[in-house]
Amino acid sequence: MEQTPTCLNRRLFLGGALSVVAAPVAARAAEATADLAARLREAAPLGRAVRLPPGVTTIRSLELPAGAILIGARGGSTLRLVGPGPLLYCRDADRLTLEAVSFDGGGASLEEGRGLLDFSDVVRLSVSGCAIRNSSRHGVNLLRCGGIFKENLIERVRDAGYHSLDGLGVDIAGNKVRECGDNGVMVWTTQAGSFEGSRIRDNAIADIHNLSGGDGPYGNGVSIWGSGSVRVENNRIDRCAYTAVRNNAGHDVVVVGNQCRSFGEKAMYAEFGAKRSEFRNNLIEDAGGGIAVANAEKGTDVAVVSGNRIFGLKETHPDREFGPEMFWQVGILAEKNCSISGNLVRGPAWIGIVLGGYRENIRVEDNEVVGADYGVGFATGRNVGTGMIVRNKITASRKAAICAMAGPSFIGDDLLGPKGDKIWPGLILRDNSVE
């Protein structure tokens, strides 16, 4: 029907109104972008800082020159994106500094894999005291960057809060990362075992979802893939759809002193080719499982699991298509060349500690398991290797203290019970106590 002044289509009306509003906004944004770009180009070669005014400045996507120093006002400065992103980007710089600025994506579109702040080949990046909000993709996306990322806030982003690929080692310290659609902090390399060297410390990571689905790549507080010599220490990680820390194929990754609560899956993983992993002195509460050093058949090898406290494992988990073979509600699971010592697992739990897989050179010493159905379980079969279960204290087990397993099923009697005198090949069992 022909439109007349007395019969306006509401959608056309709103669209027209928005276009009227958007035109001056876009014009002002273009002018502000050009002005800021000119100031940065002039100041950067001289090593001078550009200081933003207080309040909100709306700009278009802006390329930062090498050496740029951008500092917010004491009263608070916000750069808000209008039009396609990223908000700020930089390529090939020795130095780049951002300090005390709020960056707001404003719901603007970003290409897949990009970030609201998007930097590549920046050798000495420094981002401190900033806020990164409302990104339709990553909050921060780095490629081959090194430097410092400290005391920032990242919130309300669709993908990962912080994403780094093939990094040069970044000190990621004292940040708050929350309300992310896929992962909190991602430190990945394209080649498994490549030295990366980042330190993820003293951060608060919370409310991490799994919008992209899958069986583990997303929904993690800290996600490491392939990276070598990364430390994850003294972080507070809460309420993640999957895990607190997932190390997939990383080498020499140390996870120490973290406080972790409320996870849909096992709280910590070393898996699919992870090598020389360490999990020490972590606190885990309210998860589908505690710590798993798994997939030895895919190359996972050598780990230390020591001094961890694991409480309150729960029955629910996000992968309902998987059954007991995934060993849910298990405090600690390991398969190959692993030392498990000085840990406390307090129920409810199905099994406190499992010597799983082909059970090759696993030492379970001086641990305490309280209130689990089974204290310690160990794999049996033709190809199993050696294992030691010594000096462990097992209290209030509901079904058995130490028991043999065939897959997820238990066989035989409690080895610490009256009939538990069977000798299993390759297994050393001594000086354990039951209460």
Summary of the structure (lengths in Angstrom):
residues: 435
radius of gyration: 26.1
end to end distance: 84.3
largest distance: 93.9
contacts: 1673
relative contact order: 0.05
helix: 10%
strand: 52%
